[in-house]
Amino acid sequence: MNEDIIKGKLKQLTGNIKAKWGELTDDDAALVNGKRDVLVGKLQEKYGLTKEKAEQQIKELEDAN
């Protein structure tokens, strides 16, 4: 996979994350930068989700793509 495709997929995923969880800022999305555990932590912090619920929602987003 070339670098442009990877950058495009990362940008698309970041957009999907921000669309699904609107309280996440651009800074939050940049901090996550593909790190699932960081995203789980941000969802727990911003939305009060359990770790399991956050993981489930991330999986649903991944499966939709």
C-alpha positions as CSV (number, residue, x, y, z in Angstrom):
1,M,0.0,0.0,0.0
2,N,1.5,3.4,-0.9
3,E,1.8,6.3,1.4
4,D,-1.0,8.3,-0.2
5,I,-3.5,5.5,0.3
6,I,-2.4,5.1,4.0
7,K,-2.8,8.8,4.6
8,G,-6.2,8.8,2.9
9,K,-7.4,5.9,5.0
10,L,-6.2,7.5,8.2
11,K,-7.9,10.8,7.3
12,Q,-11.2,9.0,6.5
13,L,-11.0,7.1,9.8
14,T,-10.4,10.3,11.7
15,G,-13.4,11.9,10.0
16,N,-15.5,8.9,10.9
17,I,-14.4,9.1,14.5
18,K,-15.3,12.7,14.8
19,A,-18.6,12.2,13.0
20,K,-19.6,9.4,15.4
21,W,-18.3,11.0,18.6
22,G,-18.8,14.7,18.1
23,E,-17.3,15.7,21.5
24,L,-13.9,14.6,20.3
25,T,-11.9,17.6,19.2
26,D,-9.3,17.7,16.3
27,D,-6.6,17.6,19.0
28,D,-8.2,14.4,20.5
29,A,-8.4,12.8,17.0
30,A,-4.8,13.8,16.3
31,L,-3.7,12.3,19.7
32,V,-5.4,9.1,18.9
33,N,-3.6,8.8,15.6
34,G,-4.5,5.1,15.1
35,K,-3.9,4.1,18.7
36,R,-7.0,2.1,19.7
37,D,-6.2,2.2,23.5
38,V,-6.0,6.0,23.4
39,L,-9.4,6.2,21.6
40,V,-10.9,3.9,24.2
41,G,-9.6,6.2,26.9
42,K,-10.9,9.3,25.2
43,L,-14.4,7.7,24.8
44,Q,-14.4,6.7,28.5
45,E,-13.4,10.2,29.5
46,K,-15.7,12.2,27.3
47,Y,-18.8,9.9,27.2
48,G,-18.5,7.9,30.5
49,L,-18.4,4.6,28.6
50,T,-17.1,1.4,30.1
51,K,-14.0,0.0,28.4
52,E,-16.1,-2.8,27.0
53,K,-18.7,-0.5,25.6
54,A,-16.1,1.8,24.0
55,E,-14.4,-1.3,22.5
56,Q,-17.7,-2.4,21.1
57,Q,-18.5,0.9,19.5
58,I,-15.1,1.1,17.9
59,K,-15.5,-2.4,16.5
60,E,-18.9,-1.4,15.0
61,L,-17.3,1.6,13.4
62,E,-14.5,-0.5,12.0
63,D,-16.9,-3.1,10.7
64,A,-19.0,-0.4,9.0
65,N,-15.9,0.6,6.9
